[in-house]
Every structure is written in C-alpha cells, then in structure tokens.
Amino acid sequence: MLYYQPSCSFNEMDPVSAKYLRDYAKEKNMKIRACCHFDKNILTDDDIGIYFCQACREVMEKQGFRTKSFWEILDEDESFVLPDYSGMKFVIQDCWRDREHPEIHKAIRSLLAKMHIEYVELPKNKDHSDYCGTLHFETELYKDQVSSFDHISHNGEELTKKTMEEKAAQLNGLPVITCCARCYKGFITGGAHPVHLMTLITGNYLGREKELEEKTIEIMKKPDPRYAMRRQ
C-alpha cells in the first residue's frame, strides 16, 4: 500500500496545489496520512510512504518506514498531464537535504524537461548543494560571523537576512525553482522570487506569483504552533 504524506508547510503556503495533490493521491488509491509527527498509522514492510517534504521523509525513515519521493511517482506516471511552460527560464535549486538522493535530482529534471522549462544549474547542485534556506547555508561572505552553517536563523534576524541575500544574488535576477519549503522561505527572506516545483507541476503558478509570495511572508511572521505541540 502507498501512503501519501502531505507536507504541512506546503499546505500552508499553497493550499490550492496541496488539494490537487491530495486528490491525485486519492485517485491513485493512496491512503492519506496526517502530520508525520502525529499520524498513528504504522506502516509495514509492504507499505511505502510517499513524500516530497524532506522533513516528512526524515521522520518516516526514523520510524522505520520505506519511502519514495512524489517526484518519482509523477515522473513515472505516463497518464499524468503536465502543464507546458513554453521555455520559461528559471534557476533550479537542489535542497541540501536531498544531496544523497540522486533519484530525486533525476526525476525533477525529467519533470522540468517534460514541462518545457529552461533551467539554469547553480555551481553547487545535486550532491554538492550547499543550501536549505535558513536551516543550512555554507555562506562565503559571512562565514566568519555565523556560529554554524546549520540553523542559520539562530544567528539573528539581521545576519540571517544578509546570508539569504548572498544566496539570492547567485540567481542573477532569475526566478528560482525550489523543491523544499525551507528553501522557498529562505529565498523569500533574501528578496528573490521562488516558486515551489509542486506549484508548477499542478499548474497553479501563473497569475498567482505575487499572491503566493505574500502568503508565505505572512506565514513567516507568525510562530509555528506545531513546534510547541511537538515538545509536549
């Protein structure tokens, strides 16, 4: 049995696309899990947890579950109709937490090609990625000021913004495709214009660019109640 693990963060950022993905999962007879931290369903050796959120993958694998990325599922589904972006140009950002997952890098680039998206590779990509938003960034300009490359946000709001602006400067003004909510929020902090790949795949990007960025900015202003709940 396939169990789809929705991303709570993505649902907040883009509920329209999140619903599209849940509907697809139901159509494919996947069972829908609740938040990965609280779902009580125990997966067996015959089950696979389907994810696209890196945090969900980490939690499920710590619980001993087998996993497979939603990117691979969609890329393998020949009946799935992808939108055509007619040569739109983006930078592609591989998440630092996916650096040991070449199957994800392969599926993502296959999906981009099928959508006729022109993408620019960053020098540090795939297994050499150095970025996961404010969770991790191997800064060059401010490396002597940060206490750790991990949890950049712990270094204070001003330094966090500077490091995210450093990363955004690598894009040369192009919009950037992310496959991770953390990466997306980091680029927003740095003043860039990101789009989550799932938003592109579901055809819910064009005409909603400003709306999606503004929604994420509002989300980032509020504390995440799930963290308090997890500590209980």
N, C-alpha and C positions, 0 to 999 in steps of 0.2 A: 504494500500500500504506500502511496505517495502522500505525504503530509506537507501541506504548504504552510510555511512560517512567514506570515506577513511582517513587514517592518513597521513598528510603531512610529518611528521617526518619519519615514516616508509618508505614512498615512496622514500625519500632521501637516507635512509640507505640501502634499499634493493628493488630497482625498479623492479627487476625480479619477486620477490614474490608479490609485490604490484600489478603488472599487472595481475598475476594469480588470485588474489583475486577479482579484478575488473571484470575479465572475468567470474568468478564464479557468482558474483552478477548479472551480465547481463543475464547469463544463467538461473538464478532463477527469472528473471523478476523484479529485484530490480531497482529502479531509483538511479543513481549515483549523489551524492551531490558534490559540490565544497568544498573548505576550509570552515570549520564550522564557521569561523569568518566572511565570506563574502557571503556565499550562501543566496540567497534571497527567496528561496522556503519556504513557510510557511506550516508546517505540521499540519494536522487536528487531531482530536481525533481518527480518523480511521487509522492514519498512525503511523508507528514505525520507529525510527531512529536506524539503525544497526551500531554498533561501535566496535572497540577494543582498541581505544586510550582513555585514561582516560580524557585527556583534551577535546576531542570531546564530550564525554559524559557530562562533566560539562557544556560546552557551550550549547549543545542542551537542557539539562534539565533546564538551566536558561531561555531558550527561551520558556519553557513550553511544550517541546516535550516529548512524551513517547519514551523510549529507550529499547534496548535489545542487549546483547553482541553477537558479531560474534562467540565467543567461543561456546555459547549455540546453535547457528544456525548450526554450523558444527558438533557439538556432536549429535544433533538431526537428522541430515541428514544421513539416513542409506545407501543412494546411494553414499555418498562421500567416495572415496577410499583414505585412509591414508597410508603414507609410513610406512615401517616396519624397525625399527632401531635395531632389534635383541638384545635387552638387553643393549644397550649403557647406560652409567651411567652419570647422571647429578645431580646437586643440583637444586631445584626448588625455585625460589624467587617470593613470592607473593608481589604485589605492595601495598605500604602503602595506596594509594588512592582507592584500592579495598577492604579495610578491612571491609566495610559494605555491601559487595556483595558476600554472600555465594554461590549464583548461579554461579558465575564466578569460585570460588575455586573448586566447584563440577565438572563443565564442563571441566576445564583444566585438572584435574586429570583423568577424564574419557578419554579424548583425549590422554593423555600420556600412559595410560594403553593400549589403542587400538593400539598405535604405538610401543608397546613393549619396552618402555623406562623405565629403572630403575631410580627412582629419590630418592634423599635424602631430607628430610624435614629439614629446619632450625628451631631452637628452637622458634623463633618469626615468626610465619607464619600465614596465613589466617587473621582472625580478630585481631591478635596481631602483624601483620607485623610492622616493625619499619623503613622501607626503601623505598625511591623512588628516588634513585640516588642522584644528587646534589640538588634536591628540598627539600628532608627531610631525615634525618638520626639521630636517637637518639644515638649518639656516647657515649661510655663509657670512652675511653682513653682520649678524648679531650673535654669532656663536659664542663670543666671549661674555655676553650678557645673560644668556639663558642658563638656568641651573641644570636643565636636562632637555634633550631633544624630544623626549616623551612628555606628554601633557603640557604642551606649550602654553595653554591657557592658565596654568598655575604661576606663570611668570608675571602676571599682572596685565591689566587691560591695555595699557599703552604699548608695552613690548609685544604683546600678542598681535595687536593691530599692525605694528611695524613688520613683524615677521610674515604676516599674511599678505601685506602689501609687497614684500620682497618676492613671495611666491607668485602673486598675481602679475608682477612685472615680467615674468617669464613668458606670458601669453602673448605679448606684443599686440595687445588690444583686441584679440580674437575672443569670442565666447568659448567656454570650456565645457566639455562633457565630463561629468563625474559619474561614478558608479557606487557612490558612498555618500550618505547623508552628512557625515563629518567633513568630507572633502568639500561638499557643496557649501556648507556653512562657513568653512574656512575661507573659501573664495569670496563669499558674500562679505565677510569681515574685511578682506583685503581690497574690496572695491571692484572685483571682477564680475563677470556675468556668466555664471554657471547654469547648466541645465542637467538634471539627472537623466541618465540614459533611459530609465523606465518611462519618464515623461515623453521622451522622443518616440520610444517604441509603441506606446499606446496612442500616439497621435494627438497628444494634448498639450503641445508646446506652443505652436504658432498662434499669436494673438493673446497669449497668456503670460508672456515673458515678464512683464512688469508686475503683474498680479502675483506670480509665483515668488519672485524675489521679495516683494513687500510682505507677503505672508510669512516667509521664513524670517525676515528681520523682526517681525512682531513676535514670533515664537521664541527667537533667541533672547528677547528682552525678559522673558518670564522664566522662573526656575522650573525645572522638570520635576513634577511631583513623583514620578516613578522612582527617582533616586532615593527619596525619603522612604518610599514603600519598600524598596529592596533591602534597606538597612534594618528593617524591623524583624 
